[in-house]
Amino acid sequence: MRVLVAGATGVIGRRLVPLLLSSGHEVVALARSRSRVPADWPDGVETVLADALDREALSAAVERARPQALVHLLTAIPAEINPRHMDRALAPTNRLRTEGTRNLLAAAQRAGVRRIVAQSVAYYYEPDDREPANEDVPAWRNPPRALAPVLAAADDLERQVAGAGGLTLRFGHLYGSGSAFAPGGSFVRQARKGSLPLIGRGPGATFSFTHAHDAATAVVAALDKSVTGVLNVVDDEPAPIAVWLPELARLVGGRPPRRVPTALARLAVGAGGVAFMTRLRGADNARAKLSLDWRPRYATWRAGFTAELGGVGAGA
C-alpha cells in the first residue's frame, strides 16, 4: 500500500516510517519545508512539501503523492508547556486538528485515498468515575477553560475522520525518544529536580501511557483493517500520578515528589494545570486489542519507563 504520512517527523512518525517500510508499504512523507526532512531518513522514503494549513499547496502535494492511505499525525506541541497557558501553547495543534484535518481529508478524497488513520488523545474522558474509560464514555463535559479548546479540537478531528469513513486512534500520554518523558524531556527534567509535585491529598490524575513504538505498531495494524470510529491505544495499566511519579523520580535519580495544597498549586499552574494533574481519567484498551489484533510491546508503563530511563540517573 502507498501510504502518505502527515507528521512523519514527530514522536510517532519517526517510529512509524521504518515500520511501514519493513512491512512492505511504500511511504511518502509530508513535510512543511525541506529543512524539516531528517538527514537520516530511511532509504526508500519519498517526500512531498506543503503546509497542511495551505489548502491549495496541500492538495497539489497529495495529488503528486498518489497515496492509497493517509496517516494523519500532525501536531505542533512545544517541548515544554507552561501549564498556566495550555490553551496558548496548544493553539497551533488545535488548528492542525481542525483546519489541517479538513484540508487533508479534502485532498485525500480528491486523490482517491481508500484508508484514513488519524491521531487523537485518550485522556480527556469525563472524569467523574475512576474506572478506565472505554470509547463509549463521553468526553469531559465541563473542562477547565484552558483545556476546553483542546477537547473541542480533538472532537472536531474525530468527527471529521469518522465522516470520511476513517479510524482515529486515541493515544495516551506518549513516551519514548523525542517526548516529554524521554531523557532530557520536560517531565524527566522536572522529576529529577523535584519540581513536579503531587497536588492535594488524593492519588491525583490517572494516566494511561503509550510508548511511541506501540502507537506506531497500532497504526500499521489499523491500515490493514476496515475498522472505523475511535479506539483507545494505551497500555494495560492506568496509574494514578501518586504511583507513577515517584517511580519516575527514582529512575532518573530525583527525590520523591513533595505534596502541595491544591490552593497553592492553583496559584502556580492555574485551574487547568491543577485539573490536568488531579482529574484525568485512564483509558481501557480492550477494544483496540480485539479490533486490531494489537498488543503493546510495553504492556505497562513500569516496563517501558525502565527500558527508556533505567540508565539515566541523576547526572544524565
Buried (B, 14 or more C-beta within 10 A) or exposed (E): BBBBBBBBBBBBBBBBBBBBBEBEBBBBBBBBEEEEBBEEBEEEBBBBBBBBBBBEBBBBBBBBBBBBBBBBBBBBBEEEBEBBBBBEBBBBBBBBBBBBBBBBBBBBEEBEBEBBBBBBBBBBBBBEEEEBBBBEBEBBEEBBEBBBBBBBBBBBBBEBBBEBEBBBBBBBBBBBBBBBBBBEBBBBBBBBEEEBBBBBEEBBBBBBBBBBBBBBBBBBBBBEBEBBBBBBBBBBBBBBBBBBBBBBBBBBBBEEBEEBEEEEBBEEBBBBBBBBBBBBBBBBBEBBBEBBEBBBEBBBBBBBBBBBBEEBEEEE
